[in-house]
Amino acid sequence: MKTLFVAHDIGGAQLLYSYILCNALSDYLIVAEGPALQPFEGIDRKSFIGRAQGMEMIKAAEIRQVITGTSWDSDVELELILQAKAAKIPTVSVLDHWTNYRERFRYPESGWEKFLPDTLWAHDPTSLHLLQSLFPSVRSELKENFFLTLNQRLFSGRLALPAENSILYMTEPTSKHFGAQLGYNEFGALELFLNKYEKIFPHGPTGKITLRPHPSERDIAPKKYGVFMQRGHLQLSLEPNVFLDILSHRCVVGCDTMGMYYSAQLGRTVYCSIPQNGQECSLPISGLIYLKDL
């Protein structure tokens, strides 16, 4: 019997992929859809199955455990959690980031609790505290952030700061899901950055200023952010590995994206571009600097 990993959004997929590698797992299958396909690119294609086949294997008791990410734009994880729970197969969901945990299980819809797995995995102590507060009836466990661990191992020789005062700006499509709720969007945040970035370094940037689009925006970034890039003379990043982008810059700027947290863990100075009156950043980063205060 095999473990079945299921993911659609990239954050959960990164954690699951890294969990597989860090633990040298071999007896598993993967159902990956949408953005989740990219983090799993290094996995043997024979390990991938479709959603329907995963459902059938659960029904046939050929799966011993289901471990999922969590998503906004897909029901693949929830569908397979329901199927596994009906078959009395243990279920686990890995929570990335620190926001909207209940909403990933369809809260506040009536009966949303049926989508909850048997166990929830947190990736840091702050995440664990949130899970225990929001889901008191579900077992919560603290696991290491395997994506961070894996990349720290891979790039241990490249952690030194680059010589030039370079800046990496990381976008996220807040207007797609949370614009009204957060009180800002990605365009207002980027506008603030362009108005303030020269204050990051006393004598201005001496190196490149790079815009790294969110994985869901890679295909549309040139058109979506073209005007801003021309104004700020920003380069568009084509680097698939977020850690390589972080390590090639001296400081990192964004709103509330996971890459900012990883940047702080790698010793980069991190700035937040959330505009005035926007909801505060949720990331547990010590020494986070808000551009609006400069």
Contacts in CASP RR format, 6 or more apart in sequence:
PFRMAT RR
TARGET T0000
AUTHOR 0000-0000-0000
METHOD contacts of the structure
MODEL  1
MKTLFVAHDIGGAQLLYSYILCNALSDYLIVAEGPALQPFEGIDRKSFIG
RAQGMEMIKAAEIRQVITGTSWDSDVELELILQAKAAKIPTVSVLDHWTN
YRERFRYPESGWEKFLPDTLWAHDPTSLHLLQSLFPSVRSELKENFFLTL
NQRLFSGRLALPAENSILYMTEPTSKHFGAQLGYNEFGALELFLNKYEKI
FPHGPTGKITLRPHPSERDIAPKKYGVFMQRGHLQLSLEPNVFLDILSHR
CVVGCDTMGMYYSAQLGRTVYCSIPQNGQECSLPISGLIYLKDL
1 61 0 8 1.000
1 62 0 8 1.000
1 63 0 8 1.000
1 64 0 8 1.000
2 27 0 8 1.000
2 28 0 8 1.000
2 29 0 8 1.000
2 57 0 8 1.000
2 62 0 8 1.000
2 63 0 8 1.000
2 64 0 8 1.000
3 25 0 8 1.000
3 27 0 8 1.000
3 28 0 8 1.000
3 29 0 8 1.000
3 63 0 8 1.000
3 64 0 8 1.000
3 65 0 8 1.000
3 66 0 8 1.000
3 67 0 8 1.000
4 28 0 8 1.000
4 29 0 8 1.000
4 30 0 8 1.000
4 31 0 8 1.000
4 54 0 8 1.000
4 57 0 8 1.000
4 58 0 8 1.000
4 63 0 8 1.000
4 65 0 8 1.000
4 66 0 8 1.000
4 67 0 8 1.000
4 80 0 8 1.000
4 84 0 8 1.000
5 16 0 8 1.000
5 20 0 8 1.000
5 28 0 8 1.000
5 29 0 8 1.000
5 30 0 8 1.000
5 31 0 8 1.000
5 32 0 8 1.000
5 67 0 8 1.000
5 68 0 8 1.000
6 30 0 8 1.000
6 31 0 8 1.000
6 32 0 8 1.000
6 66 0 8 1.000
6 67 0 8 1.000
6 68 0 8 1.000
6 69 0 8 1.000
6 76 0 8 1.000
6 77 0 8 1.000
6 80 0 8 1.000
7 13 0 8 1.000
7 16 0 8 1.000
7 30 0 8 1.000
7 31 0 8 1.000
7 32 0 8 1.000
7 33 0 8 1.000
7 36 0 8 1.000
7 40 0 8 1.000
7 68 0 8 1.000
7 69 0 8 1.000
7 71 0 8 1.000
7 76 0 8 1.000
7 77 0 8 1.000
8 32 0 8 1.000
8 33 0 8 1.000
8 34 0 8 1.000
8 35 0 8 1.000
8 36 0 8 1.000
8 69 0 8 1.000
8 71 0 8 1.000
8 73 0 8 1.000
8 74 0 8 1.000
8 76 0 8 1.000
8 77 0 8 1.000
9 35 0 8 1.000
9 36 0 8 1.000
9 69 0 8 1.000
9 70 0 8 1.000
9 71 0 8 1.000
9 72 0 8 1.000
9 73 0 8 1.000
9 74 0 8 1.000
9 96 0 8 1.000
10 35 0 8 1.000
10 36 0 8 1.000
10 38 0 8 1.000
10 39 0 8 1.000
10 215 0 8 1.000
10 216 0 8 1.000
11 39 0 8 1.000
11 69 0 8 1.000
11 96 0 8 1.000
11 97 0 8 1.000
11 147 0 8 1.000
11 258 0 8 1.000
12 36 0 8 1.000
12 69 0 8 1.000
12 70 0 8 1.000
12 94 0 8 1.000
12 96 0 8 1.000
13 32 0 8 1.000
13 35 0 8 1.000
13 36 0 8 1.000
13 37 0 8 1.000
13 38 0 8 1.000
13 39 0 8 1.000
13 40 0 8 1.000
13 69 0 8 1.000
14 39 0 8 1.000
14 96 0 8 1.000
14 147 0 8 1.000
15 69 0 8 1.000
15 94 0 8 1.000
15 96 0 8 1.000
15 123 0 8 1.000
15 145 0 8 1.000
15 146 0 8 1.000
15 147 0 8 1.000
16 39 0 8 1.000
16 67 0 8 1.000
16 68 0 8 1.000
16 69 0 8 1.000
16 94 0 8 1.000
17 39 0 8 1.000
17 40 0 8 1.000
17 43 0 8 1.000
17 147 0 8 1.000
18 146 0 8 1.000
18 147 0 8 1.000
18 149 0 8 1.000
18 150 0 8 1.000
18 151 0 8 1.000
19 25 0 8 1.000
19 67 0 8 1.000
19 94 0 8 1.000
19 143 0 8 1.000
19 146 0 8 1.000
20 28 0 8 1.000
20 43 0 8 1.000
21 146 0 8 1.000
21 150 0 8 1.000
22 146 0 8 1.000
22 149 0 8 1.000
22 150 0 8 1.000
23 146 0 8 1.000
28 47 0 8 1.000
29 47 0 8 1.000
29 48 0 8 1.000
29 49 0 8 1.000
29 54 0 8 1.000
29 57 0 8 1.000
29 63 0 8 1.000
30 40 0 8 1.000
30 43 0 8 1.000
30 47 0 8 1.000
30 48 0 8 1.000
30 49 0 8 1.000
31 48 0 8 1.000
31 49 0 8 1.000
31 50 0 8 1.000
31 51 0 8 1.000
31 54 0 8 1.000
31 76 0 8 1.000
31 80 0 8 1.000
32 40 0 8 1.000
32 48 0 8 1.000
33 51 0 8 1.000
33 74 0 8 1.000
33 76 0 8 1.000
34 74 0 8 1.000
35 215 0 8 1.000
35 216 0 8 1.000
38 215 0 8 1.000
38 240 0 8 1.000
40 48 0 8 1.000
49 57 0 8 1.000
51 76 0 8 1.000
51 79 0 8 1.000
51 80 0 8 1.000
54 63 0 8 1.000
54 80 0 8 1.000
55 79 0 8 1.000
55 80 0 8 1.000
55 83 0 8 1.000
57 63 0 8 1.000
58 66 0 8 1.000
58 80 0 8 1.000
58 83 0 8 1.000
58 84 0 8 1.000
58 87 0 8 1.000
58 89 0 8 1.000
59 83 0 8 1.000
59 87 0 8 1.000
61 87 0 8 1.000
61 89 0 8 1.000
63 84 0 8 1.000
63 89 0 8 1.000
64 89 0 8 1.000
64 90 0 8 1.000
65 89 0 8 1.000
65 90 0 8 1.000
65 91 0 8 1.000
65 92 0 8 1.000
66 80 0 8 1.000
66 81 0 8 1.000
66 84 0 8 1.000
66 89 0 8 1.000
66 90 0 8 1.000
66 91 0 8 1.000
66 92 0 8 1.000
66 117 0 8 1.000
67 91 0 8 1.000
67 92 0 8 1.000
67 93 0 8 1.000
67 94 0 8 1.000
68 77 0 8 1.000
68 80 0 8 1.000
68 81 0 8 1.000
68 91 0 8 1.000
68 92 0 8 1.000
68 93 0 8 1.000
68 94 0 8 1.000
68 117 0 8 1.000
69 77 0 8 1.000
69 93 0 8 1.000
69 94 0 8 1.000
69 95 0 8 1.000
69 96 0 8 1.000
70 77 0 8 1.000
70 93 0 8 1.000
70 94 0 8 1.000
70 95 0 8 1.000
70 96 0 8 1.000
70 101 0 8 1.000
70 104 0 8 1.000
70 105 0 8 1.000
71 77 0 8 1.000
71 104 0 8 1.000
72 103 0 8 1.000
72 104 0 8 1.000
72 177 0 8 1.000
77 93 0 8 1.000
78 105 0 8 1.000
78 106 0 8 1.000
78 115 0 8 1.000
81 91 0 8 1.000
81 93 0 8 1.000
81 115 0 8 1.000
81 116 0 8 1.000
81 117 0 8 1.000
82 114 0 8 1.000
82 115 0 8 1.000
84 90 0 8 1.000
84 91 0 8 1.000
85 91 0 8 1.000
85 117 0 8 1.000
85 118 0 8 1.000
90 118 0 8 1.000
90 119 0 8 1.000
91 117 0 8 1.000
91 118 0 8 1.000
91 119 0 8 1.000
92 117 0 8 1.000
92 118 0 8 1.000
92 119 0 8 1.000
92 120 0 8 1.000
92 121 0 8 1.000
93 116 0 8 1.000
93 117 0 8 1.000
93 119 0 8 1.000
93 120 0 8 1.000
93 121 0 8 1.000
94 121 0 8 1.000
94 123 0 8 1.000
94 143 0 8 1.000
95 101 0 8 1.000
95 104 0 8 1.000
95 120 0 8 1.000
95 121 0 8 1.000
95 122 0 8 1.000
95 123 0 8 1.000
95 127 0 8 1.000
95 131 0 8 1.000
96 123 0 8 1.000
96 258 0 8 1.000
97 258 0 8 1.000
97 282 0 8 1.000
98 126 0 8 1.000
98 127 0 8 1.000
98 130 0 8 1.000
98 282 0 8 1.000
98 283 0 8 1.000
98 284 0 8 1.000
99 256 0 8 1.000
99 282 0 8 1.000
100 178 0 8 1.000
101 130 0 8 1.000
101 131 0 8 1.000
101 134 0 8 1.000
101 135 0 8 1.000
102 108 0 8 1.000
102 112 0 8 1.000
102 134 0 8 1.000
102 135 0 8 1.000
105 112 0 8 1.000
105 113 0 8 1.000
105 115 0 8 1.000
105 116 0 8 1.000
106 112 0 8 1.000
106 115 0 8 1.000
116 135 0 8 1.000
116 138 0 8 1.000
117 138 0 8 1.000
118 138 0 8 1.000
118 139 0 8 1.000
119 138 0 8 1.000
119 139 0 8 1.000
119 140 0 8 1.000
119 141 0 8 1.000
120 131 0 8 1.000
120 135 0 8 1.000
120 138 0 8 1.000
120 139 0 8 1.000
120 140 0 8 1.000
120 141 0 8 1.000
121 140 0 8 1.000
121 141 0 8 1.000
121 142 0 8 1.000
121 143 0 8 1.000
122 128 0 8 1.000
122 130 0 8 1.000
122 131 0 8 1.000
122 140 0 8 1.000
122 141 0 8 1.000
122 142 0 8 1.000
122 143 0 8 1.000
123 143 0 8 1.000
123 144 0 8 1.000
123 145 0 8 1.000
124 142 0 8 1.000
124 145 0 8 1.000
124 284 0 8 1.000
125 142 0 8 1.000
126 284 0 8 1.000
127 142 0 8 1.000
128 140 0 8 1.000
128 141 0 8 1.000
128 142 0 8 1.000
131 138 0 8 1.000
131 140 0 8 1.000
132 140 0 8 1.000
147 262 0 8 1.000
148 262 0 8 1.000
148 265 0 8 1.000
151 241 0 8 1.000
151 243 0 8 1.000
151 262 0 8 1.000
152 265 0 8 1.000
152 266 0 8 1.000
154 243 0 8 1.000
155 243 0 8 1.000
155 244 0 8 1.000
155 247 0 8 1.000
158 247 0 8 1.000
159 247 0 8 1.000
159 266 0 8 1.000
159 267 0 8 1.000
161 250 0 8 1.000
161 267 0 8 1.000
161 268 0 8 1.000
162 248 0 8 1.000
162 249 0 8 1.000
162 250 0 8 1.000
164 205 0 8 1.000
164 206 0 8 1.000
164 207 0 8 1.000
164 208 0 8 1.000
164 250 0 8 1.000
165 200 0 8 1.000
165 201 0 8 1.000
165 203 0 8 1.000
165 204 0 8 1.000
165 205 0 8 1.000
165 206 0 8 1.000
165 207 0 8 1.000
165 250 0 8 1.000
165 251 0 8 1.000
166 205 0 8 1.000
166 206 0 8 1.000
166 207 0 8 1.000
166 208 0 8 1.000
166 209 0 8 1.000
166 210 0 8 1.000
166 248 0 8 1.000
166 249 0 8 1.000
166 250 0 8 1.000
166 251 0 8 1.000
167 197 0 8 1.000
167 200 0 8 1.000
167 205 0 8 1.000
167 208 0 8 1.000
167 209 0 8 1.000
167 210 0 8 1.000
167 249 0 8 1.000
167 250 0 8 1.000
167 251 0 8 1.000
167 252 0 8 1.000
167 253 0 8 1.000
168 210 0 8 1.000
168 212 0 8 1.000
168 237 0 8 1.000
168 245 0 8 1.000
168 246 0 8 1.000
168 248 0 8 1.000
168 249 0 8 1.000
168 251 0 8 1.000
168 252 0 8 1.000
168 253 0 8 1.000
168 263 0 8 1.000
169 190 0 8 1.000
169 193 0 8 1.000
169 209 0 8 1.000
169 210 0 8 1.000
169 211 0 8 1.000
169 212 0 8 1.000
169 234 0 8 1.000
169 252 0 8 1.000
169 253 0 8 1.000
169 254 0 8 1.000
169 273 0 8 1.000
170 212 0 8 1.000
170 214 0 8 1.000
170 252 0 8 1.000
170 253 0 8 1.000
170 254 0 8 1.000
170 257 0 8 1.000
170 259 0 8 1.000
170 260 0 8 1.000
171 186 0 8 1.000
171 190 0 8 1.000
171 211 0 8 1.000
171 212 0 8 1.000
171 213 0 8 1.000
171 214 0 8 1.000
171 217 0 8 1.000
171 221 0 8 1.000
171 225 0 8 1.000
171 254 0 8 1.000
171 257 0 8 1.000
172 186 0 8 1.000
172 214 0 8 1.000
172 254 0 8 1.000
172 255 0 8 1.000
172 256 0 8 1.000
172 257 0 8 1.000
173 186 0 8 1.000
173 214 0 8 1.000
173 216 0 8 1.000
173 217 0 8 1.000
174 182 0 8 1.000
174 184 0 8 1.000
174 185 0 8 1.000
174 186 0 8 1.000
174 189 0 8 1.000
174 255 0 8 1.000
174 256 0 8 1.000
175 185 0 8 1.000
175 186 0 8 1.000
175 187 0 8 1.000
179 185 0 8 1.000
181 279 0 8 1.000
182 274 0 8 1.000
182 278 0 8 1.000
182 279 0 8 1.000
183 277 0 8 1.000
183 278 0 8 1.000
183 279 0 8 1.000
184 255 0 8 1.000
184 274 0 8 1.000
184 275 0 8 1.000
184 277 0 8 1.000
184 278 0 8 1.000
184 279 0 8 1.000
186 255 0 8 1.000
187 228 0 8 1.000
188 275 0 8 1.000
189 254 0 8 1.000
189 255 0 8 1.000
189 273 0 8 1.000
189 274 0 8 1.000
189 275 0 8 1.000
190 225 0 8 1.000
190 228 0 8 1.000
190 273 0 8 1.000
191 228 0 8 1.000
191 275 0 8 1.000
192 273 0 8 1.000
192 274 0 8 1.000
192 275 0 8 1.000
192 291 0 8 1.000
192 292 0 8 1.000
193 253 0 8 1.000
193 254 0 8 1.000
193 273 0 8 1.000
193 291 0 8 1.000
194 228 0 8 1.000
194 231 0 8 1.000
194 232 0 8 1.000
196 273 0 8 1.000
196 291 0 8 1.000
196 292 0 8 1.000
196 294 0 8 1.000
197 205 0 8 1.000
197 209 0 8 1.000
197 253 0 8 1.000
197 291 0 8 1.000
198 204 0 8 1.000
198 205 0 8 1.000
199 291 0 8 1.000
199 294 0 8 1.000
200 251 0 8 1.000
200 253 0 8 1.000
200 271 0 8 1.000
200 294 0 8 1.000
208 235 0 8 1.000
208 249 0 8 1.000
209 232 0 8 1.000
209 233 0 8 1.000
209 234 0 8 1.000
209 235 0 8 1.000
210 234 0 8 1.000
210 235 0 8 1.000
210 236 0 8 1.000
210 237 0 8 1.000
210 245 0 8 1.000
210 249 0 8 1.000
211 221 0 8 1.000
211 225 0 8 1.000
211 228 0 8 1.000
211 229 0 8 1.000
211 234 0 8 1.000
211 235 0 8 1.000
211 236 0 8 1.000
211 237 0 8 1.000
212 237 0 8 1.000
212 239 0 8 1.000
212 242 0 8 1.000
212 245 0 8 1.000
213 221 0 8 1.000
213 224 0 8 1.000
213 225 0 8 1.000
213 236 0 8 1.000
213 237 0 8 1.000
214 257 0 8 1.000
217 224 0 8 1.000
221 236 0 8 1.000
222 229 0 8 1.000
222 236 0 8 1.000
225 234 0 8 1.000
225 236 0 8 1.000
228 234 0 8 1.000
229 235 0 8 1.000
229 236 0 8 1.000
237 245 0 8 1.000
239 245 0 8 1.000
242 259 0 8 1.000
242 262 0 8 1.000
243 262 0 8 1.000
243 266 0 8 1.000
246 252 0 8 1.000
246 259 0 8 1.000
246 262 0 8 1.000
246 263 0 8 1.000
246 266 0 8 1.000
246 268 0 8 1.000
247 266 0 8 1.000
249 268 0 8 1.000
250 268 0 8 1.000
250 269 0 8 1.000
251 268 0 8 1.000
251 269 0 8 1.000
251 270 0 8 1.000
251 271 0 8 1.000
252 259 0 8 1.000
252 260 0 8 1.000
252 263 0 8 1.000
252 268 0 8 1.000
252 269 0 8 1.000
252 270 0 8 1.000
252 271 0 8 1.000
253 270 0 8 1.000
253 271 0 8 1.000
253 272 0 8 1.000
253 273 0 8 1.000
253 291 0 8 1.000
254 260 0 8 1.000
254 270 0 8 1.000
254 271 0 8 1.000
254 272 0 8 1.000
254 273 0 8 1.000
255 272 0 8 1.000
255 273 0 8 1.000
255 274 0 8 1.000
255 281 0 8 1.000
256 272 0 8 1.000
256 274 0 8 1.000
256 281 0 8 1.000
256 282 0 8 1.000
256 283 0 8 1.000
258 283 0 8 1.000
260 270 0 8 1.000
260 272 0 8 1.000
260 281 0 8 1.000
260 283 0 8 1.000
260 285 0 8 1.000
260 288 0 8 1.000
261 283 0 8 1.000
261 284 0 8 1.000
261 285 0 8 1.000
263 270 0 8 1.000
264 270 0 8 1.000
264 283 0 8 1.000
264 285 0 8 1.000
264 286 0 8 1.000
264 288 0 8 1.000
269 289 0 8 1.000
270 285 0 8 1.000
270 287 0 8 1.000
270 288 0 8 1.000
270 289 0 8 1.000
271 288 0 8 1.000
271 289 0 8 1.000
271 290 0 8 1.000
271 291 0 8 1.000
272 281 0 8 1.000
272 288 0 8 1.000
272 289 0 8 1.000
272 290 0 8 1.000
272 291 0 8 1.000
273 291 0 8 1.000
274 280 0 8 1.000
274 281 0 8 1.000
274 290 0 8 1.000
274 292 0 8 1.000
275 292 0 8 1.000
276 292 0 8 1.000
281 288 0 8 1.000
281 290 0 8 1.000
END
